[in-house]
């Protein structure tokens, strides 16, 4: 699905009888590339753009005719996955745990209690994303969606200095969005394709992804609606990762499980929906002082239960001293 050069939605004009007014409505709804249309369900395309059923079907048919969506072999998929890049965390041990760093075309979920280092890693990645590729960066901008008010420009400034980057330029390349409720959070992601394209975004951060959903959909009677909305939200993020070859990092909270007498009493929030949507899940734990431990708890390609110890310093995320 990933292409090195995306096709602008304007190329659909005249295909299947599509006119300029339809193209403009698609752009206004946030569909700026042919690829973004191909990966969008018909019902969602109709709801977001306001075009009729017949027109929407013609739009999808036209888009699919320009993008290969046929069956492919595993070898072809393997070759496509070679386009995926790795983003350094600034910590060698953590990079090794993640198979070389945070990968694009995927969602990595950072799970942990308050103070475990989730937001610190997200801010560090916002700086390392702007490093040259030879230093483990992606040479791109960052879209940071903050749901809890934890983003600190001052902290990122210090991290950028520690990396030898121009801190002013690093802050200029971070597009910040404060989400005040779950609907606002969904709206931001629904409309971020334009930002991704215009600013060359290579990393999207959502810190935290479930906080508003948990606070607004309380009780078992609201659980199904909450999980449905969360599921759609996560899959939109995954589509962005795959279409634009960028990395998506989301943070998640832990819930106390009083029935766990002999196992870990904390479990990730979000249920099976978040578990299935995330490509790699990493559990963060506090250790002594400024030390933290990261453990891969679920991944299709990374060995589970491997751990890495890192430390949080004034410069950002760094390797812990040996011994």
Beta strands, then each sheet from edge to edge (+ up, - down):
strand 1: 86-87
strand 2: 102-103
strand 3: 106-111
strand 4: 141-146
strand 5: 174-178
strand 6: 201-207
strand 7: 247-252
strand 8: 254-256
strand 9: 266-268
strand 10: 280-286
strand 11: 291-299
strand 12: 307-313
strand 13: 316-319
sheet 1: 1+ 2-
sheet 2: 5+ 4+ 6+ 7+ 3+ 10+ 11- 12+ 13-
sheet 3: 8+ 9-
end
